[in-house]
Amino acid sequence: MPPASLRALILALSLSAIQAPAQDLPTTIATLTSGPAVARANWGIMVTTLDGAPLYALNEKKLFQPASNAKLFTTATALALLNHDTFETRIVGKGHFTGAESLVGNLVIIGDGDANLSGRPIPYVTPPREKPTLAPALRYLEGMADTVAKSGLKTINGDIVGDDTLFPWEPYPIDWSVDDLVWGYGAPVSALTITDNQFKATVTPAALPGTPPTVTLDPAVPYYTLDTSNLTTGRAKSPSHIEFERALGSKLLRIYGSIAVDSPADVEEIAIADPAEYAAVALKAMLEARSISVTGTARAEHRLPAATGSFQQVAHEPVKGLDISGLTGHGRGSGLTSYACDHCDPKTLPEDRLIASHTSVSVEEDITVTNKVSQNLHAELLLHQLGAAVVNDGSTAQGARVIRAFAVQAGVDPNDFIFYDGSGMSGHDLVTPRAIARLLQFATKQPWFADYKASLPIGGVDGSLEHRFTTAPLKGHVFAKTGTLGEARALSGYLDCASGRTVIFSILVGNHDPTTSSDRDVMDKIVATIAAAE
């Protein structure tokens, strides 16, 4: 590899190959944002040095919807305060045991907020030309079921319970769109998360038009009842249009529409309404497949919220004693309940017996996944983990409180942002470009900065920027978080420039024309312009 000075020269020469703007940076950006396809959108831009010195600003004090740029705040807070933490999912027998073979009581799978009980490869690897074969979605649950079977347990006279009471049962943050909740990217938040709280539904056309297509689910857990009475196979080259519909609180999934006989299969990611219940249903089936008798049902155990004030009241309360200067993780204990009595035979007491467990990957590894692929559910779980770890309350409002306290202590103006969730899916979330730039500048001075920057998508290389900035000189030199929500779009991060230095940028767009992606194209041209000018 050439020395740093030579690499900087090579980068400068390649960036100079961009058609140099005939005007200065402000004028060039003004020209780009006044084009007929994007002029009616609202634009906010902030560009600074790594030390925070302003280089360019446009509406930098105005509030915009951050979309997934909100994850920049969530993941920075998690890196600073949770750091190397891991989380343990446990299967516990609760009741009276007869040796190892019989349990009179319930077998409980207790969620600890692990986001990666799934088939996803960890750590995140830059996508190869051909996608690798994913591991089975329920592999860790299968492994724990194997451990239960090896323990010698043969009979459970009770229920299989999915326990997600670590966090209050608040499946959807404030102002998530109801249109999003059927899909995987709008999956509910639960301390017992399984296969990203979603499954794949594949609709394959039949061999003959007019006959029903085949619908398969992966994992094939008997959770939803499917209504496919209005689903059909259309003639060759006919339009294909498949819809998925589920009422809130219902486990009836309606699939309807037509798929052409010569069309490829339609594969969709569908949200699981109650992940804790789903995990219990799946575990019960696995145990029975291993010749363990279960007399009861599969069910969930939730904890209802108990907030004493409005969301904003709670979220704006200071966090006393918060130290963001480089902690090594808060961690949490997760002991078992013990029972005692006076003047009784201890053998008659119920027992909590740990039978199987699975430990998660570290927070750093999950943050890479969260930012690279913009995983909404994982960001929400990080928010809840922050509340549970820092203020001993895993509610949405308390998690938002910790993120807010962190950002303010990092130097972000408290009037420059409002977050109702951790992912940016809430329509109430607002932030200014200068707030994002300040957060990104603060991160550069922290011991966790290398992990933070490495977690961001890289232009033309991976994550949500894999198909943007795909050619020299920007390929491999844009490290930024994307964001898209309705008519809002965002891109913020770090940019290698023609001068050889790296700058911070934040570009937010509101109320763009929903019928085109012209604003995204202009956004990318602005990035190229900044790189060439700075």
Sequence and secondary structure as in RCSB ss.txt:
>XXXX:A:sequence
MPPASLRALILALSLSAIQAPAQDLPTTIATLTSGPAVARANWGIMVTTLDGAPLYALNEKKLFQPASNAKLFTT
ATALALLNHDTFETRIVGKGHFTGAESLVGNLVIIGDGDANLSGRPIPYVTPPREKPTLAPALRYLEGMADTVAK
SGLKTINGDIVGDDTLFPWEPYPIDWSVDDLVWGYGAPVSALTITDNQFKATVTPAALPGTPPTVTLDPAVPYYT
LDTSNLTTGRAKSPSHIEFERALGSKLLRIYGSIAVDSPADVEEIAIADPAEYAAVALKAMLEARSISVTGTARA
EHRLPAATGSFQQVAHEPVKGLDISGLTGHGRGSGLTSYACDHCDPKTLPEDRLIASHTSVSVEEDITVTNKVSQ
NLHAELLLHQLGAAVVNDGSTAQGARVIRAFAVQAGVDPNDFIFYDGSGMSGHDLVTPRAIARLLQFATKQPWFA
DYKASLPIGGVDGSLEHRFTTAPLKGHVFAKTGTLGEARALSGYLDCASGRTVIFSILVGNHDPTTSSDRDVMDK
IVATIAAAE
>XXXX:A:secstr
   HHHHHHHHHHHHTTS   SS HHHHHHHHHTSTTTTTSEEEEEEEETT  EEEEESTTS B  GGGHHHHHH
HHHHHHTTT   EEEEEEEEEEETTTEEEEEEEEE    S  SS  SS     SS      TTHHHHHHHHHHHH
TT  EEES EEEE TTS S  S TT  GGGTTBGGG    SS  GGGEEEEEEE  SSTTS  EEEEES  S SE
EE TTEEEE TT   EEEEE  TT  EEEEEEEEETTS  EEEEEE S HHHHHHHHHHHHHHHTT EE S EEE
E      SS HHHHHTS  TT   S                SSS GGGS EEEEEEEEE   HHHHHHHHHHHT 
HHHHHHHHHHHHHHHHS  SHHHHHHHHHHHHHHTT  GGGEE SSSSS  TT EE HHHHHHHHHHHTTSTTHH
HHHHHS BTTTSGGGTTSS STTTTT EEEEEEEETTEEEEEEEEE TTS EEEEEEEEES  TT  HHHHHHHH
HHHHHHHH 
